Amino acid sequence: MGDQQAFDYLVIGGGSSGAIVAARLAEDPDVSVCLVEAGPNDEGKPEILELQRWPGLLHTEYDYGYRIEPQVRGNSDIVQSRGRMLGGSGSHNICQAWRAPDHDMRDWEAMGATGWGPDSTRTYFDRVLETTGLEYTLPDNDAALAYIEAGKQLGYPERKMGANAEEEGVGWVALNSKEGMRQSSSVAYLHPLSKAPSNLAVLTNTPAYRLTFDDEGSASGVETAKGTFYATREVIVSAGAFDTPKLLMLSGIGPADHLRDLGIEVRADLPVGKHLLDHPEAGIVFETKRPIHQPNTVFCDAVLLSKVEGSGSDWPELMMWFFSGDFESFTTGSRTGEKITPEGITAFTIAADILHSKAEGTVTLRSTDPADPPVIDPKYFSDPDGWDEWILLQGLILARRIAEQPALSELIAREVQPGPEVQSDEDLLEYARSTAYTAYHPSGTCRMGAPDDPDVVLDPELRVRGVGKLRVADGSVFPTLPGCNPNITCMMVGEKAADLIRGSR
Ligand SMILES: Cc1cc2nc3c(=O)[nH]c(=O)nc-3n(C[C@H](O)[C@H](O)[C@H](O)COP(=O)(O)OP(=O)(O)OC[C@H]3O[C@@H](n4cnc5c(N)ncnc54)[C@H](O)[C@@H]3O)c2cc1C
């Protein structure tokens, strides 16, 4: 491969969405496609592919491990993990597989994302799930089973979780895996790479630095660590909710004031990096009377979905995860080694995840050096009406109620975090805000909407407004964050993006 090669399409970022865009475009033998990925290949690496080993990927060379800015009201000690390899964060994640609820997809359409409603996206969700396949967490993890029983004792119906997040329920979790091996976009759409069609070039260990443009101002290619590559038809950026806005801004597409402050020539003044959305979560940790958690599929094998009385919402607003272990093992503790939960005890956590968090953060550039990480400020709990913290408080109260049910209470020796002395709403909220962590679902930083909406970056066909031959396809395009884990929705975006691109030819 020379360092000046031209292709019909360049796809930048081989993650959950990008690998699918590239693979689907390359199904047409008459076009050439180049997938440019910053990280290494995942193929043949059991530490990535064996799903149960996912916590071992946190804070390694496979993880961008972005630190967030100090938070005014939330926990500042958060590392935003993102996968740095083929398959992206889908090679790093827990593979909990959810189809986005219809009501969220209706919201997308109502916000101007024409063609992204439930009926128009169903085929693409189907394509993803048919390609990855689904399996469920093992139904004999003793503690997770007790959790499901406790949920039933509280009146939640038992059902298989994943098909939809529209209804309340409790149960085992759907996974995009096969016999414990993750089915990321890389595994399901690209492997084995040796059999990739000859019109698809996959460049790994090739970070993109900046886009290039032709005389008309349309995207023409990308400068990378391995030279400049050109696209005769289109460039598709799929670098994820932090790195897509970073790459666009480094290329002169973003908020004009911010770009000028850094001396970057402005090509398009667009709200790139605004509206950062996430799912914050906080948990109550319990010590158990005896060793539990065997066998274990992914360390969070059971989940409960709950509406919240008084919220005014008709849909579940809380996703209550059962974690086999203390909360820190999956969050800050694994980075710093400083644990609040005492060593040597067996514990589990019930974590409450805010499904429609209203706080919106920002992603900006630290400098003009592509090697610098972006500045990430999620602005957790900054929504003016206090919805997020109120929902989280209801979640922690619900966590304690679940733990009080006979099926679970007989396992519990004591509450370790925050501890029974923390009872008032005020104290519980203080604990929730100061320990709340990301569920690793950042999105919305290049959102799509009506072509004439000044508050969006992309039109509903994912084209960057005002810049020719350039699209974005990944979690950054979400107008809102659906009320479930978003990986399958990112993959759906990849499927639909490929059809939009093919259709426009
Ligand atoms: C620890 C963890 C657990 C999670 N668990 C779940 C779960 O169980 N279920 C679920 O639904 N979701 C989960 N998620 C979230 C989900 O995986 C992501 O939302 C989804 O993978 C995002 O897809 P994407 O295509 O937007 O970006 P990504 O998949 O992150 O892909 C971006 C790709 O772009 C590459 N890239 C970045 N910058 C450049 C550059 N300059 N040049 C070239 N390439 C670049 C990256 O290396 C990466 O491969 C989890 C995430 C993490 C980190």
The ligand as an SDF file (V2000), in Angstrom:
LIG
                    3D

 53 58  0  0  0  0  0  0  0  0999 V2000
  -16.1960   -0.6900   29.0640 C   0  0  0  0  0  0  0  0  0  0  0  0
  -17.3890   -0.4890   28.1700 C   0  0  0  0  0  0  0  0  0  0  0  0
  -18.5270   -1.2640   28.3480 C   0  0  0  0  0  0  0  0  0  0  0  0
  -19.6370   -1.0600   27.5350 C   0  0  0  0  0  0  0  0  0  0  0  0
  -20.6860   -1.9330   27.6430 N   0  0  0  0  0  0  0  0  0  0  0  0
  -21.6830   -1.8630   26.7410 C   0  0  0  0  0  0  0  0  0  0  0  0
  -22.6720   -2.8860   26.6820 C   0  0  0  0  0  0  0  0  0  0  0  0
  -22.6070   -3.8850   27.3890 O   0  0  0  0  0  0  0  0  0  0  0  0
  -23.6830   -2.7500   25.7880 N   0  0  0  0  0  0  0  0  0  0  0  0
  -23.7830   -1.6580   24.9630 C   0  0  0  0  0  0  0  0  0  0  0  0
  -24.7550   -1.5640   24.2240 O   0  0  0  0  0  0  0  0  0  0  0  0
  -22.8350   -0.6990   24.9810 N   0  0  0  0  0  0  0  0  0  0  0  0
  -21.7670   -0.7980   25.8070 C   0  0  0  0  0  0  0  0  0  0  0  0
  -20.7670    0.1250   25.7600 N   0  0  0  0  0  0  0  0  0  0  0  0
  -20.8880    1.2380   24.7960 C   0  0  0  0  0  0  0  0  0  0  0  0
  -20.7080    0.8140   23.3340 C   0  0  0  0  0  0  0  0  0  0  0  0
  -19.7000   -0.1500   23.2060 O   0  0  0  0  0  0  0  0  0  0  0  0
  -20.4080    2.0690   22.5020 C   0  0  0  0  0  0  0  0  0  0  0  0
  -21.4990    2.9580   22.6530 O   0  0  0  0  0  0  0  0  0  0  0  0
  -20.2090    1.7850   21.0240 C   0  0  0  0  0  0  0  0  0  0  0  0
  -19.2430    0.7780   20.8240 O   0  0  0  0  0  0  0  0  0  0  0  0
  -19.7640    3.0630   20.3130 C   0  0  0  0  0  0  0  0  0  0  0  0
  -19.6340    2.8070   18.9400 O   0  0  0  0  0  0  0  0  0  0  0  0
  -19.0050    3.8920   17.9670 P   0  0  0  0  0  0  0  0  0  0  0  0
  -19.0100    3.2990   16.6190 O   0  0  0  0  0  0  0  0  0  0  0  0
  -19.7050    5.1880   18.1790 O   0  0  0  0  0  0  0  0  0  0  0  0
  -17.5110    4.1220   18.4820 O   0  0  0  0  0  0  0  0  0  0  0  0
  -16.3720    3.0730   18.7770 P   0  0  0  0  0  0  0  0  0  0  0  0
  -16.8880    1.6890   18.7490 O   0  0  0  0  0  0  0  0  0  0  0  0
  -15.6830    3.5310   20.0050 O   0  0  0  0  0  0  0  0  0  0  0  0
  -15.3990    3.2000   17.5110 O   0  0  0  0  0  0  0  0  0  0  0  0
  -14.5480    4.2760   17.2710 C   0  0  0  0  0  0  0  0  0  0  0  0
  -13.3380    3.7250   16.5500 C   0  0  0  0  0  0  0  0  0  0  0  0
  -12.6110    4.8060   15.9760 O   0  0  0  0  0  0  0  0  0  0  0  0
  -11.2420    4.6050   16.2010 C   0  0  0  0  0  0  0  0  0  0  0  0
  -10.5980    5.9150   16.1680 N   0  0  0  0  0  0  0  0  0  0  0  0
  -10.6960    6.9150   17.0720 C   0  0  0  0  0  0  0  0  0  0  0  0
   -9.9680    7.9710   16.6730 N   0  0  0  0  0  0  0  0  0  0  0  0
   -9.4220    7.6310   15.4940 C   0  0  0  0  0  0  0  0  0  0  0  0
   -8.5660    8.3190   14.5980 C   0  0  0  0  0  0  0  0  0  0  0  0
   -8.1370    9.5670   14.8240 N   0  0  0  0  0  0  0  0  0  0  0  0
   -8.1540    7.6640   13.4790 N   0  0  0  0  0  0  0  0  0  0  0  0
   -8.5720    6.3970   13.2030 C   0  0  0  0  0  0  0  0  0  0  0  0
   -9.3820    5.7140   14.0400 N   0  0  0  0  0  0  0  0  0  0  0  0
   -9.8100    6.3260   15.1590 C   0  0  0  0  0  0  0  0  0  0  0  0
  -11.1810    3.9220   17.5460 C   0  0  0  0  0  0  0  0  0  0  0  0
   -9.9450    3.2770   17.7540 O   0  0  0  0  0  0  0  0  0  0  0  0
  -12.3670    2.9880   17.4660 C   0  0  0  0  0  0  0  0  0  0  0  0
  -12.0180    1.7640   16.8750 O   0  0  0  0  0  0  0  0  0  0  0  0
  -19.6300   -0.0450   26.5450 C   0  0  0  0  0  0  0  0  0  0  0  0
  -18.4840    0.7230   26.3530 C   0  0  0  0  0  0  0  0  0  0  0  0
  -17.3510    0.5020   27.1310 C   0  0  0  0  0  0  0  0  0  0  0  0
  -16.1210    1.3210   26.8790 C   0  0  0  0  0  0  0  0  0  0  0  0
  1  2  1  0
  2  3  1  0
  2 52  2  0
  3  4  2  0
  4  5  1  0
  4 50  1  0
  5  6  2  0
  6  7  1  0
  6 13  1  0
  7  8  2  0
  7  9  1  0
  9 10  1  0
 10 11  2  0
 10 12  1  0
 12 13  2  0
 13 14  1  0
 14 15  1  0
 14 50  1  0
 15 16  1  0
 16 17  1  0
 16 18  1  0
 18 19  1  0
 18 20  1  0
 20 21  1  0
 20 22  1  0
 22 23  1  0
 23 24  1  0
 24 25  2  0
 24 26  1  0
 24 27  1  0
 27 28  1  0
 28 29  2  0
 28 30  1  0
 28 31  1  0
 31 32  1  0
 32 33  1  0
 33 34  1  0
 33 48  1  0
 34 35  1  0
 35 36  1  0
 35 46  1  0
 36 37  1  0
 36 45  1  0
 37 38  2  0
 38 39  1  0
 39 40  1  0
 39 45  2  0
 40 41  1  0
 40 42  2  0
 42 43  1  0
 43 44  2  0
 44 45  1  0
 46 47  1  0
 46 48  1  0
 48 49  1  0
 50 51  2  0
 51 52  1  0
 52 53  1  0
M  END
$$$$
